[in-house]
Each structure stands twice: as C-alpha cells, then as structure tokens.
Amino acid sequence: MAIIRSASSTQLSDHAQIWYSLKCAIASSSGFKSWKGELRSAETETASLDQLVRRYLRETLETLAY
C-alpha cells in the first residue's frame, strides 16, 4: 500500500519560488530566445511563459535523449 503524504504550504511555497526563479533564468537564456523565435507567433501569443518554458524543456530533453 502506498503512503500518501501531503506537502505543507511552506514546501509548496518554496517549490513555487524555485520554479519561478528557474523559469525566469531559462526564459532569459539565449537558447530559449532562439527556440521561441522559431515558433509561430500565434503559438507564443496564446501560451503562457510557464507553458513555453515547460515545452522548451521537454523538447530539449527529448533531443538530448535521442
């Protein structure tokens, strides 16, 4: 039987702050800016920064794993 633990609000807050800092660092990188420039403008206009960074990370990791 699996043990289910709930995260405290402090842990969630810490994780949110870490993700925010990481997301900002990635968004300001030249690799992300170059990748974003290759997308259609409609894709970048409708997606949030969070969605774009997640997609960038997923595609980058898929490329590296290939």
N, C-alpha and C positions, 0 to 999 in steps of 0.2 A: 504494500500500500504506500502511495506517495505521500510525503509530508508537504503540506501547502503552508507556506509562510507568507505573511503579508508584509510588505515593505512599509516602514514608518514614513510619515510625511517628511521627516528630515532627510531620509535616504532619497526619497523621490525628488526633493528639492535639490539635493547635491547632484543627483544624476541629471536633472534638468539644466543646472548651471554648467556642468561639464559638457553636455551635448551642445548647449548654446555656444560655449567657447570654441569647441571643436568645429561646429558648423560655420562660425564666423571665420576661423582660420582657413578652413577648406575653401570657403566662398571667396576669400581674398587671394587664393593661390593662382599662379599663372596657369596651371593645368586645368583647374576648374573653369577659369575665364575662357580659355581656349576651347574647352569642351562645350561650354554654354554657347559660344559664338557659332558653333557648328549646328546647333539646334535651330529648328524653325522658330520664328519669333512668336507664333501662336502658342507653341509649347511653353516658352518661357514666360509669356504673359499670363497664362492661366494657372501655372503651377506656383506653389509657394516655395520659398527658399529651402524650407525643410524637405519638401518633395524633390527638389532639384539636387540637393546635396545627397540625399539617400539614393537617388537614381545614379548619380555620378559615382558614388562609392560602389554600388552594385556592379555597374558596368566596368569600372576599373578593376575590381576584384575578379570578375569573370574573365577579363582579358588576361590578367596575371596568372590565373589558374589554367588558362588554355594552353 
